Amino acid sequence: MSPLKNRFPCRGREDHGQALVIFAAGLVVFLGFTALSVDVGRYMWARGQMQSAVDAAALAAAQSMPYGTAEASSYATAYWDKNNNFIKSQGENVSFNVAFPEGNKAVKIQGDADIPTWFAKFFGLNHWEVSASATAASQVLDIALVLDTSGSMCFTSYPPVEGDGPNWTGYVMSPGRLSPAGGFAFPKLTQPIAASSGSSITIHLNDVRIFTSTSSSTNQSNFGSGYSSSTPYWQRVPTSGVRAGIVMIDNELFKITAVSTANNTLTVTRGQTNDRTSPGIATAYQAHSTGAEIWANRGSQGSQAYCDKASYYARTSSQDGPHQPFDSALDNAKYFISLFNPAFDKIGVASYSSDGTVEAGLTGESFSPLNSAINGIGYPQGGTNIAHGIARGQAILDGSGKRPNAIRIMVVLSDGVPNTYCTNGYNSSSCSQGSSTTPASCPATSTTAISHAVERAATAAAGDVIVYTIGLGDGVLDCVMEDIAAAGGGEYYKAPTTAQLDDAFEAIAKKTHIALTG
């Protein structure tokens, strides 16, 4: 037998066995680390999702706090449920809590859950404890609400049908008041008109005297100070923006050719064009029922009031109109004020037409004086001086009641485009007025009135005021209102109708209320 073979008979088998032991031990360690990394990954994913969920819940609750803590809690729960699918599917002992510290101006969200482990349990770790919290504050605000009270704010009630071709320049239809100085009744049809009747017809009214008056003062009372002539309405010489004898029933225009006060009848020619320039667009023959209102061409708006002439009632402190969208806009403004808490927030109100006016300074504790101030705003009239409106809004925010810790907000409502500006600057309540033409479409050529409005918004922004704008109706040029909001560091909101104005006000209330603080 060879000596070499007998000397080391088991070395190969011993080395092989040791390697297996070392490999097995290493494999166990490797699998342990792998298992832990999977479970750690689950923990990190759960922790991140929970933090995102409580952040979203806190912001949603803060946005909803203007509507009360109950609604805020409801929104918080909804956003928590929407953003924690992994927690809901994998977690145990999941809890969610909403609290309102600091007098309901802040909301605190706390989320907790146990996330079972898959592999770490073999090392004695059965679950991860995951928690996250977030606090959002509804900020203390100083707000200036700046309302458009220009003449166009009654056009839904009293539509402008007389103008210069496609670009309306300020001519409206008005019937005169129910009982003006002349004592004439509001003119209405006493017999229907068929759509199929001929071009020249006789129509029957309850009272035709408004069209035959030869008194200058009576004509001014009925049709505005621009009508100073003693010539009867239907016979007067056409002037700028005024056609002789034009009346409107529903959406059809007629031209008076003869008047009989004895019979209360008008002889008229049907289907007149809807503007005073040639060729114009002929209005369609329509059927008109008994009781239909007869509207008369009031003439040039200028700086004169005309909504008071168009309304059924003389202006008092509480009764006028209807004036739409003016009436609804004032109601919406009061709703916007109701979204805030007078214990924390202060609000002031300014209005503007051809110039701006401070209706109420910054008011807290109770918003009742603001509602009273809004109720006392007169009928809409005059031009659209957004620049002076912004300047008056800034005067509110810089005036009595200003707080150094408040977020300063200005909300500017308009149904049109700036067409009036101040030639003497914007540092006082007085305004020497200048006028600009109104652009027809976007992109809008800048005018003096537009540039002044944008500049005033930029000035407000430089004074730590955020300017938001709302465009109401179809007459707004969105690009202009967007530029004003951009210069003011805010955003533009579109409200095509007064029914959507609440949505715009709510969006601004929510956006300005919230801040994630922890």
Secondary structure as UniProt FT lines:
FT   HELIX           3..7
FT   HELIX           11..64
FT   HELIX           65..67
FT   HELIX           69..82
FT   HELIX           85..90
FT   STRAND          92..99
FT   HELIX           101..104
FT   STRAND          106..116
FT   HELIX           120..123
FT   STRAND          127..138
FT   STRAND          141..148
FT   HELIX           151..154
FT   TURN            155..157
FT   STRAND          162..164
FT   TURN            165..166
FT   STRAND          167..174
FT   TURN            181..182
FT   STRAND          188..189
FT   TURN            195..196
FT   STRAND          200..205
FT   HELIX           209..211
FT   HELIX           216..223
FT   TURN            225..226
FT   HELIX           233..235
FT   TURN            240..241
FT   TURN            244..245
FT   STRAND          246..249
FT   TURN            250..251
FT   STRAND          252..260
FT   TURN            261..264
FT   STRAND          265..269
FT   TURN            290..291
FT   STRAND          293..300
FT   TURN            302..303
FT   HELIX           307..310
FT   TURN            324..325
FT   HELIX           326..338
FT   TURN            342..344
FT   STRAND          346..352
FT   STRAND          356..363
FT   HELIX           368..375
FT   HELIX           386..398
FT   TURN            400..401
FT   TURN            404..405
FT   STRAND          407..414
FT   STRAND          420..422
FT   TURN            423..424
FT   STRAND          433..435
FT   HELIX           448..462
FT   TURN            463..464
FT   STRAND          465..472
FT   HELIX           478..487
FT   STRAND          489..495
FT   HELIX           498..500
FT   HELIX           501..513
FT   STRAND          514..516
//
